[in-house]
Amino acid sequence: MSLAGFIAMKYIRHVLAALRRADHDFSLIDNGDKILIGLSGGKDSLCLLRALSVYGKFAGKKFEIKPVYLDLGFGNSDLTGLKDYCHSLGLELYVSDSRFVYPILQAHTKEGHHIPCSICSRMKKAAMNNIAKDLGYNKVAFAHHNDDALETLFMNMIHGGRVATFEPKMRLERAQITFIRPLIYCRERDLIDLAAEENLPVLKSGCPANGFTDRQATKDLLNGIYKQWPEAKENFRSMLTNYPPFKLYFDKLEYENASNHSYALKPIIFAEDIVKTPFADKAKKEDEVDYLVLHKHKRVGTISYRHLTDHRVEIAGLTGSASAQLRAIEEVIEIVSSVTNPVTFVLVDTTDKIKIQAGFAKKTEPGIPGSHYILKIEK
């Protein structure tokens, strides 16, 4: 296609502009990156593939891409169109035999419900992660767009009690893989129009739950809101990055210690909280939760915890006086054990004396090399 012909195409320019804005705002793509693209055959992933195939020249960056199709066993049959389209872009489609996934999903399906989307999503991420490591790729790109982000936000609020959506970029330190979502600023409407404009070989979804999920219900709910209040669509888009007026209760949280009310834990949420703490100069580990230790509402130390497994938690990052550390350990144990039962705590980053005073005993634990200070809680 000539440059003039490419410029005349309206929707690819819209998508590339949104992609470049996301790349600028979240630093998604670096020179030298090797990026796997999750290609389901749906319009979104095909648009992502199309956009990334030309984004290097558009943005002046050099990186490598490879489209990957996960055969989950849903019965999507003919991949000829996808393979041919990839070849037209100078790429080869990598097909992963992941048909073991569907029987697992069926086994976890409750009577009267569709297959569990959350388990499916986790298994797809894990599969892409493994392929990236096997092939030597450092990033995995998914095609979630702005409308997806808003639907996830409302689903989390309605069903999960959380004000949260997925992230544009997520680093998995242990795997040394970064997940990116380059279409995070794209509107679904532009992707629909781009797929039509370029006659992309969109596959019909083979998922038996397609169109009958909570996500579809949330999409319908949001469309109803947009119909009644058209301005809500742009306002909802803006709120995902509109941090200055972000005001909710969690900014004021101080978890008071039950045995000594003068001590409390404050979750580290904002940048100003982390200054002059050990957490300021280190990368945050996966699933790590960091706290300031307060005494009479003034910071006197720090503590963190993270799940090593579903029922095993490491407590670390301890600073401050012995009294501050003991009260902090006590409160973290209460916070975690109130929602995880049974739970085994592994205490590190403090003196043996404090570990013993906190009720921990040195012993070996299956699955953890060497001996450590351990405390088991079962309520």
TIPATOR-204486 format. One line per 2 residues: number of its first residue (from 0); their letters; for each residue x, y, z of C-alpha. Coordinates in steps of 0.02 Angstrom, whole numbers, plus 50000, padded with zeros to 5 digits. Each point is the difference from the previous one (the first is absolute). Layout:
! residues N
NUM	A	X:Y:Z ~ ... .
//
This chain:
! residues 379
0	MS	50000:50000:50000 ~ 50065:50175:49957 .
2	LA	50030:50128:50137 ~ 49859:50106:49929 .
4	GF	49883:49851:50008 ~ 50050:49964:50179 .
6	IA	49973:50182:50053 ~ 49827:49998:49920 .
8	MK	49947:49859:50116 ~ 49911:50085:50143 .
10	YI	49987:49876:50141 ~ 50177:49931:50001 .
12	RH	50058:50179:50029 ~ 49879:50016:50147 .
14	VL	50064:49838:50076 ~ 50183:50044:49973 .
16	AA	49975:50171:50081 ~ 49920:49919:50152 .
18	LR	50139:49869:50006 ~ 50135:50134:49994 .
20	RA	49914:50097:50139 ~ 49994:49843:50109 .
22	DH	50182:49962:49960 ~ 50047:50178:50049 .
24	DF	49899:50000:50161 ~ 50048:49826:50063 .
26	SL	50166:49964:49910 ~ 49936:49838:49927 .
28	ID	50122:49963:49858 ~ 50190:50018:50000 .
30	NG	50127:49982:49861 ~ 50056:49819:49992 .
32	DK	49841:49928:50075 ~ 49941:49828:49944 .
34	IL	49811:50001:50018 ~ 49879:49853:49991 .
36	IG	49825:50051:49945 ~ 49854:49899:50065 .
38	LS	49900:49970:49841 ~ 49829:49926:50035 .
40	GG	49933:50038:49827 ~ 49877:50127:50069 .
42	KD	49993:50177:49932 ~ 50097:50075:50147 .
44	SL	50152:49887:49988 ~ 50005:50013:49810 .
46	CL	49998:50190:50015 ~ 50141:49991:50126 .
48	LR	50102:49892:49882 ~ 49967:50119:49855 .
50	AL	50045:50154:50103 ~ 50160:49927:50073 .
52	SV	50054:49939:49828 ~ 50018:50182:49944 .
54	YG	50027:50089:50166 ~ 50189:49981:49994 .
56	KF	50012:50112:49846 ~ 49861:50114:50065 .
58	AG	50091:50032:50165 ~ 50181:49976:49948 .
60	KK	50028:49847:50110 ~ 50079:49833:49960 .
62	FE	49920:49847:50077 ~ 49948:49824:49951 .
64	IK	49825:49925:50007 ~ 49931:49823:49988 .
66	PV	49814:49957:49996 ~ 49949:49851:50108 .
68	YL	49835:49906:49991 ~ 49951:49894:50150 .
70	DL	49892:49852:49948 ~ 49900:49982:50161 .
72	GF	49892:49859:49934 ~ 49846:50108:49967 .
74	GN	49986:49933:49824 ~ 50054:50151:49897 .
76	SD	50036:49900:49845 ~ 50082:50077:49848 .
78	LT	50151:50113:50036 ~ 50042:50021:49815 .
80	GL	49938:50180:49997 ~ 50103:50047:50152 .
82	KD	50157:49916:49934 ~ 49980:50083:49829 .
84	YC	49975:50170:50080 ~ 50155:49980:50107 .
86	HS	50099:49949:49845 ~ 49938:50158:49912 .
88	LG	50083:50099:50140 ~ 50161:49901:49984 .
90	LE	49965:49900:50158 ~ 49970:49818:50043 .
92	LY	49859:49952:50117 ~ 50057:49895:50148 .
94	VS	49862:49878:50049 ~ 50007:49929:50176 .
96	DS	49908:49839:50038 ~ 49912:50049:50161 .
98	RF	49848:49889:49979 ~ 50021:49936:50178 .
100	VY	49925:50165:50059 ~ 49819:49969:49949 .
102	PI	49979:49838:50101 ~ 50070:50090:50152 .
104	LQ	49876:50142:49977 ~ 49858:49877:49980 .
106	AH	50052:49913:50161 ~ 49992:50167:50093 .
108	TK	49832:50050:49927 ~ 49861:50006:50129 .
110	EG	49828:49936:49955 ~ 49896:50135:49919 .
112	HH	50151:50110:49964 ~ 50113:50026:49849 .
114	IP	50184:49952:50001 ~ 50100:50108:50122 .
116	CS	50076:50150:49908 ~ 50124:50040:50139 .
118	IC	50080:49827:49995 ~ 50007:50006:49810 .
120	SR	50085:50170:50006 ~ 50131:49942:50125 .
122	MK	50038:49844:49898 ~ 50021:50101:49840 .
124	KA	50120:50121:50086 ~ 50100:49854:50071 .
126	AM	50008:49916:49829 ~ 50060:50161:49915 .
128	NN	50126:50025:50138 ~ 50072:49826:49973 .
130	IA	50008:50022:49811 ~ 50088:50168:50021 .
132	KD	50132:49920:50112 ~ 50022:49851:49881 .
134	LG	50022:50111:49847 ~ 50104:50135:50085 .
136	YN	49873:50142:49992 ~ 49998:50132:50137 .
138	KV	49826:50071:49978 ~ 49824:49934:49969 .
140	AF	49870:50116:49921 ~ 49813:49979:50027 .
142	AH	49865:50092:49903 ~ 49894:50068:50143 .
144	HN	49933:50173:49957 ~ 49926:50148:50093 .
146	DD	49822:49932:50001 ~ 50066:49837:50073 .
148	AL	50088:50098:50138 ~ 49839:50091:50047 .
150	ET	49899:49838:50000 ~ 50131:49919:50113 .
152	LF	49993:50150:50117 ~ 49811:49987:50019 .
154	MN	50005:49810:50016 ~ 50125:50015:50141 .
156	MI	49894:50130:50088 ~ 49838:49902:49980 .
158	HG	50062:49824:50030 ~ 50166:50021:50092 .
160	GR	49984:50153:50111 ~ 50158:50073:49921 .
162	VA	50034:50159:49903 ~ 50121:49918:49878 .
164	TF	50029:49958:49819 ~ 50142:49916:49906 .
166	EP	50166:50090:49977 ~ 50074:50065:49836 .
168	KM	50166:49919:50050 ~ 50035:49863:50128 .
170	RL	50173:49934:50040 ~ 50020:49819:50057 .
172	ER	50169:50008:50088 ~ 50021:49814:50031 .
174	AQ	49964:49958:49818 ~ 50090:50155:49932 .
176	IT	49850:50029:49886 ~ 49899:50161:49977 .
178	FI	49817:49997:49947 ~ 49947:50153:49900 .
180	RP	49834:50062:49933 ~ 50041:50119:49857 .
182	LI	49817:50031:49955 ~ 49956:50064:50174 .
184	YC	49948:50170:49929 ~ 49911:49930:49847 .
186	RE	49812:50006:49984 ~ 49913:49839:49953 .
188	RD	49907:50093:49864 ~ 50163:50043:49911 .
190	LI	50053:49817:50007 ~ 49835:49944:49928 .
192	DL	50020:50126:49860 ~ 50183:49956:49970 .
194	AA	49956:49815:49985 ~ 49868:50045:49871 .
196	EE	50110:50126:49909 ~ 50140:49874:49975 .
198	NL	49888:49847:49984 ~ 50094:49910:50138 .
200	PV	49971:49811:50009 ~ 49902:50002:50163 .
202	LK	49962:49828:50073 ~ 49835:49966:50086 .
204	SG	50029:49968:50184 ~ 49992:49816:50046 .
206	CP	49973:50036:50185 ~ 49831:49928:50053 .
208	AN	49978:50144:50124 ~ 50022:50136:49870 .
210	GF	49860:50130:50016 ~ 49933:49928:50164 .
212	TD	50130:50062:50124 ~ 50002:50131:50138 .
214	RQ	50109:50103:49883 ~ 49863:50003:49870 .
216	AT	49874:50052:50133 ~ 50118:50138:50057 .
218	KD	50024:50057:49821 ~ 49810:50012:49982 .
220	LL	49990:50095:50166 ~ 50131:50127:49943 .
222	NG	49917:50022:49831 ~ 49839:50042:50093 .
224	IY	50092:50131:50102 ~ 50079:50074:49844 .
226	KQ	49830:50010:49916 ~ 49925:50097:50147 .
228	WP	50155:50105:50037 ~ 50108:50011:49842 .
230	EA	50134:50102:50090 ~ 50033:49851:50116 .
232	KE	50095:49908:49864 ~ 50141:50129:49991 .
234	NF	49994:50032:50187 ~ 50022:49815:50038 .
236	RS	50147:49991:49879 ~ 50081:50151:50084 .
238	ML	49978:49935:50178 ~ 50119:49854:49970 .
240	TN	50148:50120:49993 ~ 49926:50152:50088 .
242	YP	50095:49976:50163 ~ 50003:50177:50080 .
244	PF	49818:49998:50059 ~ 50006:49814:50047 .
246	KL	49922:49994:50173 ~ 49944:49841:50088 .
248	YF	50009:49935:50178 ~ 50158:49897:49976 .
250	DK	50110:50155:50006 ~ 49954:50017:50184 .
252	LE	50015:49818:50052 ~ 50094:49966:50162 .
254	YE	49977:49823:50064 ~ 50006:50022:50189 .
256	NA	50093:49868:50101 ~ 49881:49905:50114 .
258	SN	50122:49980:50146 ~ 50078:50174:49993 .
260	HS	49885:50131:49925 ~ 50140:50126:49977 .
262	YA	50072:49894:49857 ~ 49922:49979:49827 .
264	LK	50042:49944:49823 ~ 49972:50114:49851 .
266	PI	50002:49922:49826 ~ 50129:50080:49886 .
268	IF	49897:50058:49852 ~ 50067:50167:49942 .
270	AE	50176:50054:49952 ~ 50018:50120:50147 .
272	DI	49975:49855:50121 ~ 50146:49900:49932 .
274	VK	50132:50138:50012 ~ 50137:49964:50127 .
276	TP	49949:49817:50020 ~ 50095:49842:49946 .
278	FA	49865:49976:49866 ~ 50053:50159:49908 .
280	DK	50158:49923:49926 ~ 49943:49823:49958 .
282	AK	49885:49920:49875 ~ 49835:49945:50074 .
284	KE	49981:49812:49998 ~ 49847:49915:49927 .
286	DE	49849:50008:50117 ~ 50098:50100:50130 .
288	VD	49901:50111:50120 ~ 50099:50138:50085 .
290	YL	49955:50095:50159 ~ 50063:50146:50103 .
292	VL	50002:49964:50187 ~ 49924:50147:50093 .
294	HK	50015:50047:50184 ~ 49878:50134:50053 .
296	HK	49969:50032:49813 ~ 50184:50032:49960 .
298	RV	50107:49879:49898 ~ 50123:49899:50102 .
300	GT	50036:49850:49887 ~ 49950:49890:49855 .
302	IS	49940:49822:49966 ~ 49943:49901:49848 .
304	YR	49928:49831:49960 ~ 49970:49894:49846 .
306	HL	49921:49832:49962 ~ 50128:49868:49954 .
308	TD	49856:49879:49971 ~ 49813:50008:50039 .
310	HR	50030:49954:50181 ~ 50181:50053:50030 .
312	VE	50046:50182:50032 ~ 50169:50083:50018 .
314	IA	50014:50150:50118 ~ 50148:50113:49958 .
316	GL	50054:50182:49980 ~ 50006:50032:50188 .
318	TG	50076:50162:50067 ~ 49978:50099:50159 .
320	SA	50017:49963:50185 ~ 49970:49827:50072 .
322	SA	49832:50057:50069 ~ 49947:50070:49831 .
324	QL	50052:49841:49910 ~ 49909:49887:50123 .
326	RA	49838:50099:49988 ~ 50015:50001:49809 .
328	IE	50029:49811:49991 ~ 49851:49974:50114 .
330	EV	49886:50107:49891 ~ 50056:49920:49835 .
332	IE	49965:49829:50073 ~ 49825:50058:50048 .
334	IV	49966:50080:49829 ~ 50057:49848:49900 .
336	SS	49929:49863:50111 ~ 49829:50084:50000 .
338	VT	49982:49956:49815 ~ 50122:49854:49977 .
340	NP	49977:49842:50105 ~ 50103:49901:50037 .
342	VT	50156:50103:49968 ~ 50186:49976:50032 .
344	FV	50104:50156:50026 ~ 50187:50010:49961 .
346	LV	50085:50147:50088 ~ 50159:50076:49926 .
348	DT	50094:50167:50004 ~ 50008:50020:50189 .
350	TD	50100:49935:50149 ~ 49980:49825:50071 .
352	KI	49951:50078:50167 ~ 49852:50092:49922 .
354	KI	49949:49845:49902 ~ 49992:49898:50161 .
356	QA	49909:50139:50094 ~ 49871:50004:49859 .
358	GF	49964:49815:50030 ~ 50098:49927:49854 .
360	AK	50105:49841:50015 ~ 50148:49948:49894 .
362	KT	49960:49844:49901 ~ 50002:49924:49827 .
364	EP	49844:50016:49894 ~ 49958:49890:49848 .
366	GI	50030:50095:49839 ~ 50119:50128:50078 .
368	PG	50186:49957:49993 ~ 50091:50016:50167 .
370	SH	49930:50045:50169 ~ 49898:50157:50035 .
372	YI	49898:50082:50136 ~ 49824:49933:49977 .
374	LK	49829:50035:50078 ~ 49845:49900:49954 .
376	IE	49825:50070:50028 ~ 49840:49899:49985 .
378	K	49837:50077:50056 .
//
